[in-house]
């Protein structure tokens, strides 16, 4: 069953597959971003409380989702590389860190821009914001560790250990709005029963989330 996938563990085979898939992901990313931006700017209405400033969610929320998603991928790849010594897994983890850090920074920056008109301040030591900031430090720490160790194998193993330890922060970020009293609003899209966000806002939001995933891929 896994024989078809085992060959892609070899860097040369993985590279050939990537060359075939990258153009498809690139075009999908462009189309999704155009659709998401158009929907977010022209189709979705302004919020009755937040007004036009609500449109920043189409960047902020997908960026926050990606910051968590990429870290999980990075830690999982690090685990595979650490346990089974798969070189391509180490490469995936190493390549994911800069993008993950960028999305985390973008989530924090847009959240700050959003928070100023809503909360009256650029930053508060809120549980969600603080744990997201810790995530940024984990990404930066991983990249610094990779750069500090000359031996690539040792660097990959050390980075994998840090990434796996840092996974504990992921559920803290996700459930922080439920575990503590925070200024950050609760879940509106990932509710089990039904999202509390209107479909005219939900569709552009999901389009942008898919676009960011294609960009990462």
Secondary structure, DSSP 8 states (H G I E B T S, - for coil): -THHHHGGGSHHHHHHHHHHHHHHHHHHHHHHHHHHHHIIIIIS--BTTTBGGGGGHHHHHHHHHHHHHHHHHHHHHHHHHHHH--HHHHHHHHHHHHHHHHHHHHHHHHHHHHHHHHHSSS----HHHHHHHHHHHHHHHHHHHHHH-SSHHHHHHHHHHHHHHHTHHHHHHHHHHHHS--SS---SSS-SS--SS-HHHHHHHHHHHHHHHHHH-
